[in-house]
Amino acid sequence: MTMTELTRSTFLDIDPATGETIAEIPIADANEVRDAVAKAQAAQASWGAATFDARAAALRAAIENVRTRSEELAELVTREMGKPIGDARREVAGCVDGANEALAEIGRALETEVIQEDGNETRVERHPLGVVAAITPWNFPVLMPIELFLPALGAGNAVVFKPSEHVPLTGKALAGCFADALPAGVFMTVLGAGATGADLVAADVDMIGFVGSRATGKRIMESASGGLKRLVLELGGKDPLIVFDDADLAAAADCVVTHALRNTGQVCCSVERVFVADSVAAEFEGLVLERAKQWSHGNGFTDGVRMGPMVSGEQRAKVEAQVADAVACGARLLMGGQTPAGEGYFYPATVLADAPDRAALSRDETFGPVIALNRFGGDEGEAVRLANDTPYGLGANVYTRDLERGRRVARSIRSGQVGVNRYLAATSKAPWVGARQSGFGYLGGIDGARQFTVPKSISYPI
Ligand code: ADP
């Protein structure tokens, strides 16, 4: 037996719908993490020197592997983190369908810029950084990694991937799709939990692409500061949705319910705080309740289920505590709020109204299927003040029939993306931005792709 085997430990991969163990997974220790990074470093030079077209062809082959294995991937997603199988299938298909356009956008981001000035020519080239650590969460276990892989690899970096400990088999299958299509060493994977992620951040990587919680993002930033490693951090949010008195209330209620409850509320850009003008608040409450009642929960493999379980008992306990605290602080519980008996980490669609500011529900990210309705006087300035009363700045949504007012309010809310009379982010060509404490750096679009590069200018007289 080698030393590695002697010191190796494992973690359990749990089915959140049943609480049963799916697999026992060996944890990559610090030595294995360092080995993976060294292999990636060795492979990166020739990958980085290849043309973008050659790299894009290899990445299209990786995406073709994802397409071929899409049903296996979707089933693993549902098994490991619980989302309804239809949602898991759509997640995988969305990645496959969007890949060509994403690669075209990355190609444009990497184009050399030529500047001629005062008898000199300067070429601004986009070079890879080296090895990128891709550390991802469990809520979109196929989409989030691919959003890091394509720009990182497309720009000529090698990748060392650490999927979330809640979705190790999904991570392994997805990693296989990429590793099989790329030159040996360009794509490496390490499995483990937070400690393995921390080892990877501390290893000799050049950049960390991270999607996860704000708390972990801060730890990563601290650790990365030693080597001044480049960072893209996509973190949490406490997104507001504002309903003015002239809004299309049915459309706003649809948006609130869908985007507070989808993925059992476990989405960084969930609608977490709803501010409704006083004069329409009672009517809006009714519209929300009517819609929320249609969101049944159950095993994600069962037909018709709209919400799977929460990912873990720990995540559910956080939501239970926030709901109990909100009610203790005086919030009205309008629906749900009772943890069902029996196996699995289920939690029902829950609607609360008028939680005071001091309640944790009003301040901390919930990451669960909870709709928090609040009233405001109806004034624009007040709406903006309430929306901005958070350290986060991910998304926001505004409903009003006055488009000018909608755009004015959107500009005043300090967040990366705002939807006016629709849910935010109508295009994948815009960068995805966590403003304020919701992130650091960007993903997606030309701005996002360029984060995985360093510009280099070469000048000569002409
Ligand atoms: P969540 O609570 O939503 O799972 P986390 O931020 O804890 O979000 O986890 C996101 C990813 O970050 C996971 O892959 C996790 O293993 C990893 N991770 C957790 N702690 C650390 C850390 N200190 N350094 C690096 N990665 C970490």
Boltz pocket constraint, residues with backbone or C-beta under 6 A from the ligand:
constraints:
  - pocket:
      binder: B
      contacts: [[A, 135], [A, 136], [A, 137], [A, 138], [A, 162], [A, 163], [A, 164], [A, 165], [A, 192], [A, 193], [A, 194], [A, 195], [A, 196], [A, 197], [A, 198], [A, 199], [A, 201], [A, 211], [A, 212], [A, 213], [A, 214], [A, 216], [A, 217], [A, 219], [A, 220]]
      max_distance: 6.0
